[in-house]
Amino acid sequence: MSALLEVRDVHVHFGGVRAVDGVSFDVQEGTISGLIGPNGSGKTSTFNLITGFYSAKAGAITFGGEPIIGRAPHEIARRGIVRTFQNVALQPDRTVLENVMLGMYCNRPSMWRDLFDTRRARRDEERALEILEFCGLFELRAALSRNVPIGLRHTAELARALAASPRLLLLDEPWAGLNSAESSALVRTVRRIRDSKVTVLVVEHNMKVIMEICDRITVLDAGRKIADGTPAEVRADPAVIRSYLGTAGH
Amino acid sequence: MSHPPGRPNDGSLPPGATARSAEAAPMNAAAAARSRSGLGARALLHVVIIVALLLVPVLFRQQEFLLGLFVKMFLGVTVLMGFLIILGFSKQFSLGQVAIYGIGAYIAANLTTNLGIGFFPALLVSGLVAGVIGGLIAIPGARFVGPWLALVTFAFAEIVRILMARLKPLTGGSVGFRNIPRPEIFGYRFSGEADYYFLFLALALFAYLVTLRFRHSPYGRIALAIGDNPDIAASLGVNVFRQRIFAFFVGSVLAGIAGAAFAGYTTYISPESFGLAHTIQYLTMLVVGGLESIPGALLAVVFFTFSHNQLMKWHPWDLILDGFIILLFMNLLPRGIGGLITDLRQRWALRRGAGTKEQR
């Protein structure tokens, strides 16, 4: 069986810096996969490649068997890959509900009908509220995003991504800056997302969380893949211990 | 619309989310009731304003000057609503709004004077052509953002102004285009200010409704998101390029229609009416109005139309006073009239919310 997402030997170079230097990995449908590595190892650059924000110098990326490399970000999003950003990117002066509703216009057929049919907007709002409830943000629906507690902002972004009905969800360091209660709430949410048949690929520095929720983990260092496997395999891998866990703590 | 297997479609995601928590349900009902009463108040406000505006020409039929002032105000509303969509919502920093308005005026002048086409068909054609030209500017424009787009559109506006002065057979050159026929509808030819009052009121209402529908549809949310951060919009499947062009098109249609009506109103147009200074005036109104607020923009047009008229008595000091008023506005209301409205609304909602809590 072929994987949902196949990344093959991709490169991103900035002048002489090889941010991503020949990385390959697979993401299987219905799993939570992790992409880890020290700072500057090319994790976010890989995300930007998959979502079309960077164009690859070489290599191939296929999603559901279809090549997506070289496509614009919005085309990739419409095919079902939706991401969140490392530096939380909400619209600060809009409410949480408005932010989530933006996600609903991905793949919208005949959008001009919305100009005349106001029932559509009401249905959108209903569904956006359901998603907010799913993510535990229902109480914050009317708050401006700038007033949302820092620990919940990434979750709000995740809710917005869910509104776009993704097939593959890319999360870029969603656990950064969360306290332990928020952290375990997000673990539960991400698991429920996986259980609702959405595949998840997550970049994260929080090793405890990564080892706990991931089915498979890919480890990058200096733009190259150094290990790949289940959490237990990765933890035991000597290359990983040397380059990453050995220096960055345990 | 086909979903790949395993991809959740409407309703199936997220599972269990439909079971709303018990405490949330009454809150939601209260919120709905609140928004419903808000809706009633808003509808009432609209009706009152429209009825009052319809009564003005009946009550002040003899006061041509006053009616002319209102015509100027309605014209300003039509142009500014278009500018609001382009600059206010999608943050495309255009300085070409008045140039497009001018293009609409010259097209209508040519159609009605030289080709003998009726005023209303000419209005429609001018609007559409202006819209297409606006959309064409947005194509290179979408590659530029912020100050760079301002430069590109500034160059466009200058080119248009120079062409107006040079393309004599089409524009009459710098002396202007004379003897444009007045509008005619079912054999009735427009003459007094009151006739134009109703025409321009209808245009302003049309522009307002278009802008309102645009703002509260996905197009508006998308335009605002592009203005906030185009990467966010693209990451959610928005074709940023296309949506920028569309916003520019809609905003330019409104400008073109306004220009065509202006030509039929003054019966004489010249390049002087379409200089950059006019664009700066509209820009000022947008900023004072709060940049992306519809009621803010409307109030700004009302304020500036009447304040300019008052200040004119002290010419040439009026320009300095005008600048002083803008400074005052920016110091007292940095987020414009729209920001003030939002704050008041929020305070009102909070007080109401507190009231219902006490009752419980």
HADDOCK unambig.tbl for C-alpha pairs under 7 A between the chains (distance, minus, plus):
assign (segid A and resid 73 and name CA) (segid B and resid 234 and name CA) 5.71 0.50 0.50
assign (segid A and resid 73 and name CA) (segid B and resid 235 and name CA) 5.88 0.50 0.50
assign (segid A and resid 74 and name CA) (segid B and resid 234 and name CA) 4.74 0.50 0.50
assign (segid A and resid 74 and name CA) (segid B and resid 235 and name CA) 5.87 0.50 0.50
assign (segid A and resid 74 and name CA) (segid B and resid 236 and name CA) 6.52 0.50 0.50
assign (segid A and resid 74 and name CA) (segid B and resid 237 and name CA) 3.89 0.50 0.50
assign (segid A and resid 74 and name CA) (segid B and resid 238 and name CA) 5.41 0.50 0.50
assign (segid A and resid 74 and name CA) (segid B and resid 239 and name CA) 5.77 0.50 0.50
assign (segid A and resid 75 and name CA) (segid B and resid 237 and name CA) 6.31 0.50 0.50
assign (segid A and resid 77 and name CA) (segid B and resid 235 and name CA) 6.02 0.50 0.50
assign (segid A and resid 77 and name CA) (segid B and resid 236 and name CA) 5.79 0.50 0.50
assign (segid A and resid 77 and name CA) (segid B and resid 237 and name CA) 4.74 0.50 0.50
assign (segid A and resid 78 and name CA) (segid B and resid 237 and name CA) 5.15 0.50 0.50
assign (segid A and resid 82 and name CA) (segid B and resid 235 and name CA) 6.37 0.50 0.50
assign (segid A and resid 82 and name CA) (segid B and resid 236 and name CA) 6.42 0.50 0.50
assign (segid A and resid 83 and name CA) (segid B and resid 235 and name CA) 6.60 0.50 0.50
assign (segid A and resid 89 and name CA) (segid B and resid 232 and name CA) 6.79 0.50 0.50
assign (segid A and resid 91 and name CA) (segid B and resid 225 and name CA) 6.99 0.50 0.50
assign (segid A and resid 91 and name CA) (segid B and resid 228 and name CA) 6.24 0.50 0.50
assign (segid A and resid 102 and name CA) (segid B and resid 221 and name CA) 6.56 0.50 0.50
assign (segid A and resid 102 and name CA) (segid B and resid 222 and name CA) 6.73 0.50 0.50
assign (segid A and resid 103 and name CA) (segid B and resid 236 and name CA) 5.72 0.50 0.50
assign (segid A and resid 105 and name CA) (segid B and resid 218 and name CA) 6.85 0.50 0.50
assign (segid A and resid 106 and name CA) (segid B and resid 236 and name CA) 5.87 0.50 0.50
assign (segid A and resid 106 and name CA) (segid B and resid 237 and name CA) 4.72 0.50 0.50
assign (segid A and resid 106 and name CA) (segid B and resid 238 and name CA) 6.46 0.50 0.50
assign (segid A and resid 107 and name CA) (segid B and resid 237 and name CA) 6.95 0.50 0.50
assign (segid A and resid 114 and name CA) (segid B and resid 217 and name CA) 5.97 0.50 0.50
assign (segid A and resid 115 and name CA) (segid B and resid 213 and name CA) 6.06 0.50 0.50
assign (segid A and resid 115 and name CA) (segid B and resid 214 and name CA) 6.93 0.50 0.50
assign (segid A and resid 115 and name CA) (segid B and resid 217 and name CA) 5.89 0.50 0.50
assign (segid A and resid 130 and name CA) (segid B and resid 17 and name CA) 5.39 0.50 0.50
assign (segid A and resid 130 and name CA) (segid B and resid 18 and name CA) 5.99 0.50 0.50
assign (segid A and resid 131 and name CA) (segid B and resid 14 and name CA) 6.45 0.50 0.50
assign (segid A and resid 131 and name CA) (segid B and resid 17 and name CA) 6.74 0.50 0.50
assign (segid A and resid 133 and name CA) (segid B and resid 17 and name CA) 6.21 0.50 0.50
assign (segid A and resid 134 and name CA) (segid B and resid 14 and name CA) 6.52 0.50 0.50
assign (segid A and resid 134 and name CA) (segid B and resid 17 and name CA) 5.03 0.50 0.50
assign (segid A and resid 164 and name CA) (segid B and resid 236 and name CA) 6.53 0.50 0.50
assign (segid A and resid 165 and name CA) (segid B and resid 8 and name CA) 6.17 0.50 0.50
assign (segid A and resid 165 and name CA) (segid B and resid 9 and name CA) 6.50 0.50 0.50
assign (segid A and resid 166 and name CA) (segid B and resid 7 and name CA) 6.94 0.50 0.50
assign (segid A and resid 167 and name CA) (segid B and resid 7 and name CA) 5.22 0.50 0.50
assign (segid A and resid 196 and name CA) (segid B and resid 13 and name CA) 6.90 0.50 0.50
assign (segid A and resid 196 and name CA) (segid B and resid 14 and name CA) 6.66 0.50 0.50
assign (segid A and resid 196 and name CA) (segid B and resid 15 and name CA) 6.70 0.50 0.50
assign (segid A and resid 197 and name CA) (segid B and resid 6 and name CA) 5.85 0.50 0.50
assign (segid A and resid 197 and name CA) (segid B and resid 7 and name CA) 6.94 0.50 0.50
assign (segid A and resid 198 and name CA) (segid B and resid 7 and name CA) 6.95 0.50 0.50
